Amino acid sequence: PAAMNAFELISMSKGLNLGNLFDT
Amino acid sequence: MGCFHSTVRKPVPGHENPTILASQTAFSVSEVEALFELFKSISSSVIDDGLINKEEFQLALFKNRKKENLFANRIFDLFDVKQKGVIDFGDFVRALNVFHPNAPQEDKISFCFKLYDMDGTGFIERQEVKQMLIALLCESELKLADDTIEVILDKTFSEADVDQDGKIDKSEWHNFVTKNPSLLKIMTLPYLRDITTTFPSFVFNSEVEEIAT
């Protein structure tokens, strides 16, 4: 992870994965 | 004798005309109607009022209503453009439009900037990014020492903050994501291409006589 930039890490958040909205 | 019953539909608050929404977005009328099936499911999960509140949004994302999440809150606030504390159907369709594979790249870059500019100053500040990194560590099993977080922030800001004023402006953000296109991956939902297949029941509730595509 230390080699990644901060935004690459942040974009791993489940809260930003809106694909889950479609899993009804 | 027909196969379907004709019913008088209860008006749904905030349910904008699908034809108008389709004209304002990359979605066809059928796709807007299919999105309404998804919207109905989410908006009735806690209170059946035709609106999505924060609890329902969290429940749809995590399948767990108790889980507070900084990023889910941030996305909710960006969907709730009128700042009503709830997302109506028009908000939902217009916001998801930015996530459509065919949506303009500029719209995705701009939405992503607003997502990370948490206090709305027009800049992504180092403290905001640190706060988001810490929130990510809290929600994941990733553990990083504070020194490591500072190294990541140094590296990120040395690349993104070209004028080295400690914050990333819109132009710097634009250049940074252009060099790092993977950062926009969260801004595209391939599901939106197949929304009518995922929610085929929209045809039984269609308000338009001839479904335009």
gemmi code that builds the backbone of each chain (N, CA, C; Angstrom):
import gemmi

chains = {
    "A": [
        ("PRO", (0.810, -1.229, 0.000), (0.000, 0.000, 0.000), (0.844, 1.281, 0.000)),
        ("ALA", (2.016, 1.218, 0.640), (2.835, 2.429, 0.719), (3.269, 2.914, -0.660)),
        ("ALA", (3.262, 2.008, -1.640), (3.669, 2.389, -2.990), (2.523, 3.050, -3.760)),
        ("MET", (1.309, 2.958, -3.203), (0.143, 3.519, -3.903), (-0.026, 4.983, -3.507)),
        ("ASN", (-0.681, 5.749, -4.394), (-0.980, 7.114, -3.958), (-2.249, 7.097, -3.094)),
        ("ALA", (-2.460, 8.176, -2.367), (-3.548, 8.208, -1.381), (-4.912, 7.943, -2.017)),
        ("PHE", (-5.125, 8.461, -3.220), (-6.444, 8.312, -3.834), (-6.689, 6.889, -4.339)),
        ("GLU", (-5.613, 6.216, -4.732), (-5.755, 4.801, -5.108), (-6.228, 3.998, -3.901)),
        ("LEU", (-5.658, 4.301, -2.755), (-6.056, 3.605, -1.526), (-7.499, 3.936, -1.156)),
        ("ILE", (-7.817, 5.230, -1.197), (-9.171, 5.664, -0.795), (-10.228, 5.028, -1.696)),
        ("SER", (-9.895, 4.892, -2.990), (-10.910, 4.361, -3.903), (-11.163, 2.863, -3.673)),
        ("MET", (-10.409, 2.251, -2.775), (-10.686, 0.852, -2.406), (-11.841, 0.752, -1.401)),
        ("SER", (-12.324, 1.877, -0.896), (-13.381, 1.847, 0.116), (-14.666, 1.204, -0.412)),
        ("LYS", (-15.271, 0.359, 0.419), (-16.555, -0.255, 0.040), (-17.637, 0.805, -0.104)),
        ("GLY", (-17.468, 1.891, 0.658), (-18.461, 2.965, 0.600), (-18.469, 3.700, -0.726)),
        ("LEU", (-17.410, 3.521, -1.513), (-17.360, 4.162, -2.831), (-17.708, 3.188, -3.948)),
        ("ASN", (-17.997, 1.942, -3.567), (-18.336, 0.943, -4.582), (-19.854, 0.889, -4.767)),
        ("LEU", (-20.357, 1.740, -5.638), (-21.815, 1.827, -5.807), (-22.406, 0.625, -6.522)),
        ("GLY", (-21.541, -0.244, -7.029), (-22.041, -1.475, -7.644), (-22.893, -2.278, -6.668)),
        ("ASN", (-22.604, -2.123, -5.372), (-23.379, -2.856, -4.358), (-24.856, -2.446, -4.339)),
        ("LEU", (-25.157, -1.239, -4.827), (-26.565, -0.792, -4.862), (-27.399, -1.708, -5.760)),
        ("PHE", (-26.737, -2.321, -6.750), (-27.472, -3.116, -7.744), (-27.652, -4.559, -7.302)),
        ("ASP", (-27.043, -4.885, -6.176), (-27.121, -6.243, -5.646), (-28.321, -6.318, -4.719)),
        ("THR", (-29.513, -6.329, -5.305), (-30.732, -6.260, -4.474), (-31.216, -7.652, -4.092)),
    ],
    "B": [
        ("MET", (-60.440, -11.814, -21.355), (-59.788, -11.664, -20.064), (-58.274, -11.450, -20.265)),
        ("GLY", (-57.772, -10.402, -19.760), (-56.348, -10.103, -19.951), (-55.498, -10.779, -18.886)),
        ("CYS", (-54.224, -10.739, -19.107), (-53.299, -11.348, -18.153), (-53.017, -10.443, -16.970)),
        ("PHE", (-53.136, -9.112, -17.198), (-52.723, -8.179, -16.163), (-53.907, -7.395, -15.628)),
        ("HIS", (-53.876, -7.102, -14.357), (-54.900, -6.252, -13.750), (-54.539, -4.806, -14.002)),
        ("SER", (-55.575, -4.004, -14.259), (-55.336, -2.578, -14.379), (-55.496, -1.972, -12.995)),
        ("THR", (-54.493, -1.292, -12.509), (-54.588, -0.734, -11.162), (-54.359, 0.769, -11.219)),
        ("VAL", (-54.932, 1.478, -10.264), (-54.686, 2.907, -10.166), (-53.446, 3.072, -9.301)),
        ("ARG", (-52.424, 3.647, -9.899), (-51.168, 3.738, -9.161), (-51.163, 4.923, -8.200)),
        ("LYS", (-50.696, 4.637, -7.012), (-50.542, 5.678, -5.985), (-49.444, 6.636, -6.451)),
        ("PRO", (-49.676, 7.970, -6.416), (-48.613, 8.875, -6.839), (-47.379, 8.718, -5.945)),
        ("VAL", (-46.244, 8.709, -6.562), (-45.011, 8.542, -5.799), (-44.335, 9.902, -5.678)),
        ("PRO", (-44.064, 10.374, -4.439), (-43.431, 11.682, -4.288), (-42.090, 11.718, -5.000)),
        ("GLY", (-41.857, 12.804, -5.715), (-40.557, 12.970, -6.350), (-40.347, 12.101, -7.577)),
        ("HIS", (-41.407, 11.381, -8.013), (-41.242, 10.542, -9.202), (-41.413, 11.387, -10.453)),
        ("GLU", (-40.292, 11.826, -10.995), (-40.346, 12.672, -12.181), (-40.668, 11.837, -13.406)),
        ("ASN", (-41.193, 12.508, -14.413), (-41.567, 11.858, -15.651), (-40.361, 11.164, -16.303)),
        ("PRO", (-40.460, 9.846, -16.561), (-39.318, 9.111, -17.127), (-38.865, 9.661, -18.481)),
        ("THR", (-39.811, 10.151, -19.269), (-39.447, 10.675, -20.591), (-38.573, 11.918, -20.439)),
        ("ILE", (-38.925, 12.773, -19.468), (-38.135, 13.992, -19.237), (-36.754, 13.619, -18.690)),
        ("LEU", (-36.725, 12.685, -17.732), (-35.430, 12.264, -17.163), (-34.537, 11.648, -18.244)),
        ("ALA", (-35.143, 10.874, -19.144), (-34.358, 10.259, -20.225), (-33.772, 11.338, -21.136)),
        ("SER", (-34.559, 12.414, -21.336), (-34.074, 13.489, -22.229), (-32.917, 14.264, -21.589)),
        ("GLN", (-32.807, 14.195, -20.273), (-31.751, 14.956, -19.569), (-30.500, 14.113, -19.293)),
        ("THR", (-30.580, 12.811, -19.605), (-29.490, 11.902, -19.216), (-29.103, 10.970, -20.370)),
        ("ALA", (-28.123, 10.102, -20.102), (-27.691, 9.113, -21.113), (-28.624, 7.903, -21.132)),
        ("PHE", (-29.622, 7.874, -20.206), (-30.504, 6.715, -20.116), (-31.667, 6.815, -21.096)),
        ("SER", (-32.107, 5.659, -21.594), (-33.335, 5.614, -22.393), (-34.519, 5.633, -21.418)),
        ("VAL", (-35.735, 5.803, -21.963), (-36.937, 5.788, -21.117), (-37.049, 4.439, -20.397)),
        ("SER", (-36.766, 3.355, -21.119), (-36.832, 2.015, -20.496), (-35.832, 1.891, -19.362)),
        ("GLU", (-34.649, 2.429, -19.567), (-33.620, 2.344, -18.518), (-34.027, 3.162, -17.294)),
        ("VAL", (-34.641, 4.337, -17.527), (-35.121, 5.142, -16.391), (-36.185, 4.351, -15.628)),
        ("GLU", (-37.055, 3.679, -16.357), (-38.109, 2.907, -15.687), (-37.518, 1.708, -14.936)),
        ("ALA", (-36.474, 1.113, -15.500), (-35.802, 0.007, -14.804), (-35.111, 0.539, -13.541)),
        ("LEU", (-34.532, 1.741, -13.627), (-33.910, 2.350, -12.443), (-34.958, 2.615, -11.370)),
        ("PHE", (-36.199, 2.877, -11.814), (-37.262, 3.123, -10.821), (-37.546, 1.854, -10.010)),
        ("GLU", (-37.413, 0.694, -10.648), (-37.592, -0.570, -9.911), (-36.542, -0.677, -8.801)),
        ("LEU", (-35.288, -0.320, -9.139), (-34.225, -0.339, -8.138), (-34.500, 0.704, -7.052)),
        ("PHE", (-34.898, 1.906, -7.502), (-35.178, 2.997, -6.557), (-36.280, 2.585, -5.570)),
        ("LYS", (-37.354, 1.955, -6.103), (-38.474, 1.538, -5.239), (-37.994, 0.559, -4.178)),
        ("SER", (-37.120, -0.354, -4.612), (-36.624, -1.366, -3.673), (-35.810, -0.715, -2.554)),
        ("ILE", (-34.935, 0.227, -2.914), (-34.098, 0.867, -1.888), (-34.937, 1.806, -1.011)),
        ("SER", (-35.831, 2.569, -1.648), (-36.549, 3.615, -0.914), (-37.653, 3.059, -0.015)),
        ("SER", (-37.964, 1.784, -0.154), (-39.000, 1.196, 0.713), (-38.393, 0.250, 1.754)),
        ("SER", (-37.067, 0.226, 1.832), (-36.441, -0.782, 2.694), (-36.600, -0.476, 4.179)),
        ("VAL", (-36.737, 0.805, 4.535), (-36.961, 1.156, 5.950), (-38.304, 1.880, 6.092)),
        ("ILE", (-38.477, 2.970, 5.332), (-39.760, 3.701, 5.331), (-40.237, 3.765, 3.890)),
        ("ASP", (-41.438, 3.287, 3.642), (-41.941, 3.232, 2.261), (-42.562, 4.579, 1.873)),
        ("ASP", (-41.679, 5.579, 1.627), (-42.178, 6.930, 1.351), (-41.741, 7.446, -0.021)),
        ("GLY", (-41.146, 6.582, -0.834), (-40.736, 7.011, -2.168), (-39.499, 7.895, -2.167)),
        ("LEU", (-38.773, 7.893, -1.076), (-37.537, 8.679, -0.968), (-36.474, 7.809, -0.292)),
        ("ILE", (-35.215, 8.037, -0.659), (-34.137, 7.269, -0.021), (-33.512, 8.117, 1.078)),
        ("ASN", (-33.585, 7.645, 2.312), (-32.888, 8.361, 3.384), (-31.501, 7.731, 3.584)),
        ("LYS", (-30.712, 8.351, 4.438), (-29.322, 7.903, 4.596), (-29.237, 6.453, 5.084)),
        ("GLU", (-30.153, 6.108, 5.969), (-30.145, 4.748, 6.507), (-30.416, 3.726, 5.398)),
        ("GLU", (-31.367, 4.052, 4.515), (-31.689, 3.139, 3.416), (-30.526, 3.030, 2.435)),
        ("PHE", (-29.830, 4.163, 2.237), (-28.682, 4.174, 1.328), (-27.565, 3.277, 1.874)),
        ("GLN", (-27.290, 3.417, 3.164), (-26.255, 2.591, 3.810), (-26.641, 1.118, 3.754)),
        ("LEU", (-27.929, 0.856, 3.972), (-28.423, -0.522, 3.960), (-28.226, -1.144, 2.568)),
        ("ALA", (-28.504, -0.364, 1.522), (-28.344, -0.874, 0.154), (-26.872, -1.118, -0.171)),
        ("LEU", (-25.989, -0.271, 0.358), (-24.564, -0.410, 0.053), (-23.910, -1.534, 0.832)),
        ("PHE", (-24.256, -1.633, 2.105), (-23.539, -2.580, 2.980), (-24.397, -3.738, 3.460)),
        ("LYS", (-25.717, -3.691, 3.162), (-26.654, -4.697, 3.682), (-26.654, -4.685, 5.214)),
        ("ASN", (-26.283, -3.532, 5.770), (-26.192, -3.408, 7.228), (-26.481, -1.951, 7.590)),
        ("ARG", (-27.615, -1.702, 8.213), (-28.037, -0.321, 8.435), (-27.249, 0.396, 9.529)),
        ("LYS", (-26.529, -0.385, 10.336), (-25.835, 0.266, 11.452), (-24.455, 0.786, 11.069)),
        ("LYS", (-23.986, 0.403, 9.911), (-22.622, 0.730, 9.544), (-22.519, 2.168, 9.021)),
        ("GLU", (-21.890, 3.027, 9.803), (-21.647, 4.412, 9.359), (-20.383, 4.413, 8.513)),
        ("ASN", (-20.384, 5.144, 7.445), (-19.215, 5.154, 6.573), (-19.065, 6.537, 5.963)),
        ("LEU", (-17.889, 7.120, 6.159), (-17.614, 8.476, 5.672), (-17.891, 8.610, 4.173)),
        ("PHE", (-17.455, 7.596, 3.407), (-17.556, 7.702, 1.949), (-19.001, 7.539, 1.472)),
        ("ALA", (-19.716, 6.611, 2.112), (-21.129, 6.446, 1.754), (-21.898, 7.729, 2.089)),
        ("ASN", (-21.563, 8.368, 3.218), (-22.199, 9.643, 3.589), (-21.904, 10.720, 2.546)),
        ("ARG", (-20.672, 10.714, 2.085), (-20.245, 11.718, 1.104), (-21.001, 11.528, -0.220)),
        ("ILE", (-21.102, 10.263, -0.658), (-21.831, 9.973, -1.901), (-23.301, 10.371, -1.726)),
        ("PHE", (-23.868, 10.043, -0.560), (-25.274, 10.389, -0.299), (-25.466, 11.904, -0.437)),
        ("ASP", (-24.561, 12.666, 0.179), (-24.689, 14.131, 0.140), (-24.583, 14.665, -1.295)),
        ("LEU", (-23.771, 14.007, -2.117), (-23.650, 14.467, -3.501), (-24.875, 14.083, -4.341)),
        ("PHE", (-25.505, 12.958, -4.003), (-26.750, 12.585, -4.689), (-27.876, 13.540, -4.266)),
        ("ASP", (-27.849, 13.927, -2.986), (-28.895, 14.792, -2.414), (-28.564, 16.255, -2.778)),
        ("VAL", (-28.679, 16.571, -4.067), (-28.220, 17.889, -4.533), (-29.000, 19.045, -3.919)),
        ("LYS", (-30.274, 18.794, -3.574), (-31.092, 19.871, -3.016), (-30.942, 19.951, -1.493)),
        ("GLN", (-30.058, 19.121, -0.933), (-29.766, 19.134, 0.509), (-31.029, 19.000, 1.346)),
        ("LYS", (-31.875, 18.005, 0.983), (-33.132, 17.804, 1.717), (-32.989, 16.711, 2.780)),
        ("GLY", (-31.849, 16.023, 2.748), (-31.672, 14.917, 3.684), (-32.221, 13.615, 3.134)),
        ("VAL", (-32.784, 13.670, 1.927), (-33.298, 12.468, 1.256), (-33.002, 12.583, -0.246)),
        ("ILE", (-32.977, 11.431, -0.902), (-32.741, 11.400, -2.352), (-34.059, 11.053, -3.034)),
        ("ASP", (-34.537, 11.940, -3.918), (-35.746, 11.581, -4.664), (-35.326, 10.913, -5.977)),
        ("PHE", (-36.325, 10.461, -6.742), (-36.000, 9.670, -7.929), (-35.209, 10.481, -8.967)),
        ("GLY", (-35.560, 11.749, -9.124), (-34.828, 12.600, -10.076), (-33.361, 12.735, -9.675)),
        ("ASP", (-33.119, 12.974, -8.373), (-31.734, 13.054, -7.863), (-30.982, 11.765, -8.195)),
        ("PHE", (-31.664, 10.645, -7.953), (-31.049, 9.319, -8.110), (-30.615, 9.093, -9.561)),
        ("VAL", (-31.518, 9.395, -10.485), (-31.221, 9.147, -11.910), (-30.139, 10.103, -12.405)),
        ("ARG", (-30.251, 11.378, -12.038), (-29.263, 12.361, -12.526), (-27.869, 12.080, -11.950)),
        ("ALA", (-27.807, 11.634, -10.691), (-26.496, 11.330, -10.109), (-25.917, 10.068, -10.737)),
        ("LEU", (-26.753, 9.026, -10.888), (-26.240, 7.787, -11.492), (-25.817, 8.010, -12.944)),
        ("ASN", (-26.409, 9.003, -13.573), (-26.041, 9.311, -14.957), (-24.540, 9.586, -15.096)),
        ("VAL", (-23.952, 10.214, -14.075), (-22.514, 10.514, -14.110), (-21.705, 9.207, -14.116)),
        ("PHE", (-22.301, 8.132, -13.549), (-21.604, 6.844, -13.431), (-21.835, 5.953, -14.660)),
        ("HIS", (-22.607, 6.458, -15.623), (-22.869, 5.675, -16.835), (-21.585, 5.539, -17.649)),
        ("PRO", (-21.321, 4.352, -18.222), (-20.097, 4.202, -19.020), (-19.968, 5.240, -20.139)),
        ("ASN", (-21.107, 5.745, -20.627), (-21.028, 6.736, -21.721), (-21.007, 8.188, -21.240)),
        ("ALA", (-21.040, 8.419, -19.936), (-21.060, 9.809, -19.431), (-19.726, 10.492, -19.739)),
        ("PRO", (-19.758, 11.806, -19.972), (-18.513, 12.514, -20.283), (-17.480, 12.389, -19.157)),
        ("GLN", (-16.248, 12.198, -19.563), (-15.138, 12.065, -18.614), (-15.053, 13.292, -17.704)),
        ("GLU", (-15.339, 14.456, -18.264), (-15.246, 15.704, -17.482), (-16.227, 15.687, -16.307)),
        ("ASP", (-17.409, 15.116, -16.535), (-18.418, 15.040, -15.460), (-17.930, 14.118, -14.339)),
        ("LYS", (-17.274, 13.028, -14.749), (-16.746, 12.078, -13.755), (-15.624, 12.731, -12.937)),
        ("ILE", (-14.750, 13.471, -13.626), (-13.633, 14.137, -12.939), (-14.180, 15.160, -11.936)),
        ("SER", (-15.185, 15.906, -12.362), (-15.762, 16.946, -11.514), (-16.478, 16.343, -10.293)),
        ("PHE", (-17.248, 15.258, -10.507), (-17.965, 14.612, -9.407), (-16.963, 14.058, -8.393)),
        ("CYS", (-15.906, 13.447, -8.913), (-14.880, 12.844, -8.053), (-14.171, 13.931, -7.233)),
        ("PHE", (-13.938, 15.085, -7.846), (-13.311, 16.202, -7.122), (-14.203, 16.617, -5.946)),
        ("LYS", (-15.512, 16.753, -6.221), (-16.449, 17.168, -5.160), (-16.512, 16.121, -4.044)),
        ("LEU", (-16.374, 14.869, -4.438), (-16.388, 13.778, -3.455), (-15.252, 13.945, -2.443)),
        ("TYR", (-14.081, 14.303, -2.950), (-12.906, 14.411, -2.080), (-12.763, 15.796, -1.442)),
        ("ASP", (-13.397, 16.807, -2.030), (-13.391, 18.151, -1.431), (-14.502, 18.188, -0.387)),
        ("MET", (-14.260, 17.523, 0.733), (-15.345, 17.263, 1.689), (-15.950, 18.527, 2.286)),
        ("ASP", (-15.124, 19.560, 2.496), (-15.688, 20.768, 3.114), (-16.130, 21.801, 2.075)),
        ("GLY", (-16.046, 21.445, 0.791), (-16.575, 22.301, -0.268), (-15.856, 23.625, -0.452)),
        ("THR", (-14.557, 23.659, -0.169), (-13.798, 24.910, -0.325), (-13.322, 25.141, -1.763)),
        ("GLY", (-13.470, 24.115, -2.611), (-12.939, 24.236, -3.970), (-11.522, 23.689, -4.073)),
        ("PHE", (-11.038, 23.090, -2.990), (-9.698, 22.483, -2.963), (-9.768, 21.144, -2.206)),
        ("ILE", (-8.926, 20.208, -2.634), (-8.757, 18.981, -1.837), (-7.526, 19.225, -0.971)),
        ("GLU", (-7.763, 19.337, 0.327), (-6.671, 19.675, 1.243), (-6.039, 18.425, 1.853)),
        ("ARG", (-4.793, 18.564, 2.238), (-4.037, 17.437, 2.791), (-4.758, 16.818, 3.993)),
        ("GLN", (-5.309, 17.676, 4.856), (-6.003, 17.167, 6.045), (-7.213, 16.318, 5.667)),
        ("GLU", (-7.907, 16.740, 4.587), (-9.073, 15.973, 4.134), (-8.638, 14.595, 3.649)),
        ("VAL", (-7.543, 14.567, 2.892), (-7.072, 13.292, 2.344), (-6.619, 12.381, 3.486)),
        ("LYS", (-5.967, 12.984, 4.483), (-5.531, 12.188, 5.639), (-6.752, 11.596, 6.370)),
        ("GLN", (-7.767, 12.438, 6.538), (-8.988, 11.967, 7.209), (-9.610, 10.787, 6.446)),
        ("MET", (-9.600, 10.895, 5.104), (-10.185, 9.813, 4.295), (-9.336, 8.546, 4.370)),
        ("LEU", (-8.018, 8.717, 4.396), (-7.135, 7.546, 4.518), (-7.380, 6.827, 5.844)),
        ("ILE", (-7.517, 7.611, 6.897), (-7.762, 7.017, 8.219), (-9.119, 6.295, 8.223)),
        ("ALA", (-10.114, 6.904, 7.567), (-11.439, 6.264, 7.484), (-11.346, 4.946, 6.716)),
        ("LEU", (-10.534, 4.940, 5.658), (-10.359, 3.705, 4.883), (-9.727, 2.604, 5.744)),
        ("LEU", (-8.721, 3.001, 6.523), (-8.044, 2.021, 7.379), (-9.012, 1.464, 8.419)),
        ("CYS", (-9.891, 2.329, 8.917), (-10.877, 1.883, 9.917), (-11.844, 0.863, 9.326)),
        ("GLU", (-12.239, 1.048, 8.067), (-13.240, 0.140, 7.491), (-12.618, -1.132, 6.916)),
        ("SER", (-11.300, -1.097, 6.651), (-10.657, -2.273, 6.064), (-9.751, -2.925, 7.111)),
        ("GLU", (-9.151, -3.997, 6.722), (-8.242, -4.653, 7.669), (-6.810, -4.188, 7.467)),
        ("LEU", (-6.678, -3.141, 6.652), (-5.353, -2.594, 6.360), (-4.847, -1.807, 7.577)),
        ("LYS", (-3.590, -2.028, 7.916), (-3.017, -1.267, 9.032), (-1.774, -0.548, 8.528)),
        ("LEU", (-1.738, 0.761, 8.725), (-0.573, 1.543, 8.321), (-0.171, 2.442, 9.487)),
        ("ALA", (1.145, 2.534, 9.712), (1.632, 3.429, 10.769), (1.433, 4.875, 10.321)),
        ("ASP", (1.343, 5.779, 11.288), (1.131, 7.193, 10.951), (2.251, 7.724, 10.045)),
        ("ASP", (3.502, 7.281, 10.308), (4.626, 7.698, 9.458), (4.396, 7.293, 8.003)),
        ("THR", (3.878, 6.080, 7.832), (3.616, 5.579, 6.470), (2.529, 6.416, 5.798)),
        ("ILE", (1.498, 6.768, 6.565), (0.435, 7.621, 6.018), (1.033, 8.948, 5.559)),
        ("GLU", (1.926, 9.509, 6.360), (2.546, 10.795, 5.989), (3.388, 10.654, 4.713)),
        ("VAL", (4.085, 9.515, 4.588), (4.895, 9.274, 3.373), (3.975, 9.208, 2.144)),
        ("ILE", (2.851, 8.503, 2.296), (1.887, 8.385, 1.182), (1.341, 9.775, 0.813)),
        ("LEU", (1.042, 10.564, 1.833), (0.516, 11.917, 1.579), (1.581, 12.787, 0.899)),
        ("ASP", (2.828, 12.681, 1.378), (3.925, 13.455, 0.764), (4.043, 13.120, -0.713)),
        ("LYS", (4.050, 11.822, -0.983), (4.225, 11.355, -2.366), (3.049, 11.826, -3.238)),
        ("THR", (1.836, 11.675, -2.707), (0.639, 12.054, -3.469), (0.643, 13.554, -3.762)),
        ("PHE", (0.925, 14.345, -2.732), (0.882, 15.797, -2.927), (2.062, 16.294, -3.758)),
        ("SER", (3.192, 15.574, -3.724), (4.308, 16.025, -4.571), (3.966, 15.808, -6.050)),
        ("GLU", (3.105, 14.805, -6.313), (2.702, 14.553, -7.708), (1.508, 15.414, -8.127)),
        ("ALA", (0.535, 15.532, -7.226), (-0.723, 16.177, -7.614), (-0.729, 17.688, -7.397)),
        ("ASP", (-0.100, 18.130, -6.326), (-0.146, 19.555, -5.950), (1.034, 20.278, -6.621)),
        ("VAL", (0.845, 20.576, -7.897), (1.954, 21.078, -8.716), (2.507, 22.407, -8.180)),
        ("ASP", (1.634, 23.311, -7.717), (2.153, 24.595, -7.217), (2.574, 24.526, -5.737)),
        ("GLN", (2.478, 23.316, -5.165), (2.983, 23.063, -3.806), (2.440, 24.055, -2.764)),
        ("ASP", (1.124, 24.318, -2.854), (0.523, 25.195, -1.840), (-0.229, 24.377, -0.783)),
        ("GLY", (-0.049, 23.051, -0.812), (-0.644, 22.199, 0.222), (-2.068, 21.777, -0.066)),
        ("LYS", (-2.592, 22.140, -1.228), (-3.956, 21.725, -1.580), (-4.048, 21.519, -3.093)),
        ("ILE", (-4.997, 20.684, -3.485), (-5.141, 20.337, -4.907), (-6.334, 21.101, -5.463)),
        ("ASP", (-6.068, 21.945, -6.458), (-7.196, 22.675, -7.064), (-7.767, 21.857, -8.230)),
        ("LYS", (-8.833, 22.382, -8.842), (-9.531, 21.609, -9.880), (-8.633, 21.304, -11.076)),
        ("SER", (-7.807, 22.262, -11.433), (-6.935, 22.074, -12.587), (-5.861, 21.019, -12.285)),
        ("GLU", (-5.306, 21.092, -11.076), (-4.307, 20.091, -10.667), (-4.944, 18.699, -10.608)),
        ("TRP", (-6.190, 18.653, -10.118), (-6.904, 17.375, -10.043), (-7.121, 16.801, -11.440)),
        ("HIS", (-7.510, 17.655, -12.354), (-7.749, 17.240, -13.734), (-6.478, 16.614, -14.320)),
        ("ASN", (-5.347, 17.276, -14.131), (-4.078, 16.760, -14.664), (-3.680, 15.455, -13.972)),
        ("PHE", (-3.920, 15.400, -12.665), (-3.517, 14.218, -11.892), (-4.313, 12.976, -12.314)),
        ("VAL", (-5.634, 13.123, -12.469), (-6.430, 11.933, -12.851), (-6.200, 11.566, -14.318)),
        ("THR", (-5.835, 12.538, -15.126), (-5.520, 12.219, -16.522), (-4.269, 11.333, -16.573)),
        ("LYS", (-3.313, 11.616, -15.672), (-2.095, 10.779, -15.607), (-2.349, 9.460, -14.863)),
        ("ASN", (-3.385, 9.441, -14.023), (-3.721, 8.241, -13.220), (-5.189, 7.857, -13.448)),
        ("PRO", (-5.520, 7.391, -14.663), (-6.938, 7.158, -14.994), (-7.619, 6.111, -14.110)),
        ("SER", (-6.825, 5.250, -13.444), (-7.453, 4.236, -12.587), (-8.229, 4.886, -11.438)),
        ("LEU", (-7.898, 6.144, -11.119), (-8.598, 6.834, -10.027), (-10.071, 7.081, -10.365)),
        ("LEU", (-10.392, 7.019, -11.664), (-11.784, 7.269, -12.061), (-12.591, 5.973, -12.191)),
        ("LYS", (-11.952, 4.853, -11.877), (-12.653, 3.567, -12.028), (-13.939, 3.523, -11.198)),
        ("ILE", (-13.889, 4.123, -10.002), (-15.082, 4.116, -9.135), (-16.223, 4.938, -9.733)),
        ("MET", (-15.900, 5.734, -10.769), (-16.911, 6.624, -11.341), (-17.676, 5.984, -12.504)),
        ("THR", (-17.398, 4.719, -12.795), (-18.128, 4.045, -13.878), (-18.727, 2.746, -13.363)),
        ("LEU", (-20.034, 2.593, -13.591), (-20.755, 1.396, -13.164), (-21.228, 0.635, -14.404)),
        ("PRO", (-20.521, -0.453, -14.762), (-20.927, -1.217, -15.953), (-22.376, -1.728, -15.848)),
        ("TYR", (-22.875, -1.936, -14.610), (-24.257, -2.399, -14.381), (-25.274, -1.519, -15.110)),
        ("LEU", (-24.925, -0.253, -15.273), (-25.894, 0.678, -15.859), (-26.149, 0.402, -17.341)),
        ("ARG", (-25.292, -0.379, -17.971), (-25.535, -0.758, -19.370), (-26.638, -1.816, -19.474)),
        ("ASP", (-26.780, -2.605, -18.406), (-27.693, -3.758, -18.463), (-28.864, -3.607, -17.505)),
        ("ILE", (-29.196, -2.364, -17.194), (-30.176, -2.129, -16.131), (-31.563, -2.710, -16.476)),
        ("THR", (-31.919, -2.706, -17.764), (-33.249, -3.241, -18.132), (-33.276, -4.770, -18.008)),
        ("THR", (-32.114, -5.397, -18.158), (-32.032, -6.855, -18.005), (-32.044, -7.222, -16.526)),
        ("THR", (-31.399, -6.381, -15.720), (-31.338, -6.654, -14.276), (-32.704, -6.471, -13.621)),
        ("PHE", (-33.471, -5.486, -14.114), (-34.786, -5.190, -13.520), (-35.873, -5.277, -14.598)),
        ("PRO", (-36.107, -6.477, -15.152), (-37.054, -6.597, -16.277), (-38.494, -6.278, -15.893)),
        ("SER", (-38.790, -6.291, -14.576), (-40.183, -6.058, -14.155), (-40.667, -4.658, -14.479)),
        ("PHE", (-39.758, -3.787, -14.938), (-40.181, -2.418, -15.266), (-41.255, -2.428, -16.346)),
        ("VAL", (-41.255, -3.457, -17.225), (-42.220, -3.457, -18.335), (-43.658, -3.552, -17.818)),
        ("PHE", (-43.855, -4.162, -16.645), (-45.212, -4.297, -16.099), (-45.703, -3.000, -15.470)),
        ("ASN", (-44.768, -2.104, -15.171), (-45.127, -0.840, -14.508), (-44.913, 0.368, -15.405)),
        ("SER", (-44.646, 0.113, -16.683), (-44.300, 1.215, -17.574), (-45.451, 2.217, -17.694)),
        ("GLU", (-45.062, 3.496, -17.697), (-46.067, 4.561, -17.851), (-46.155, 5.026, -19.296)),
        ("VAL", (-45.200, 4.620, -20.109), (-45.215, 5.068, -21.503), (-45.784, 3.946, -22.365)),
        ("GLU", (-46.578, 4.343, -23.382), (-47.243, 3.320, -24.184), (-46.261, 2.611, -25.091)),
        ("GLU", (-45.431, 3.398, -25.746), (-44.422, 2.790, -26.601), (-43.082, 3.086, -25.990)),
        ("ILE", (-42.358, 2.036, -25.664), (-41.082, 2.228, -24.992), (-40.023, 2.591, -26.014)),
        ("ALA", (-39.525, 3.829, -25.885), (-38.461, 4.273, -26.793), (-37.133, 3.811, -26.258)),
        ("THR", (-36.210, 3.529, -27.127), (-34.881, 3.131, -26.671), (-33.837, 4.114, -27.148)),
    ],
}
model = gemmi.Model(1)
for chain_id, residues in chains.items():
    chain = gemmi.Chain(chain_id)
    for i, (resn, *xyz) in enumerate(residues, 1):
        res = gemmi.Residue()
        res.name, res.seqid = resn, gemmi.SeqId(i, " ")
        for name, pos in zip(("N", "CA", "C"), xyz):
            atom = gemmi.Atom()
            atom.name, atom.element = name, gemmi.Element(name[0])
            atom.pos, atom.b_iso = gemmi.Position(*pos), 0.0
            res.add_atom(atom)
        chain.add_residue(res)
    model.add_chain(chain)
structure = gemmi.Structure()
structure.add_model(model)
structure.setup_entities()
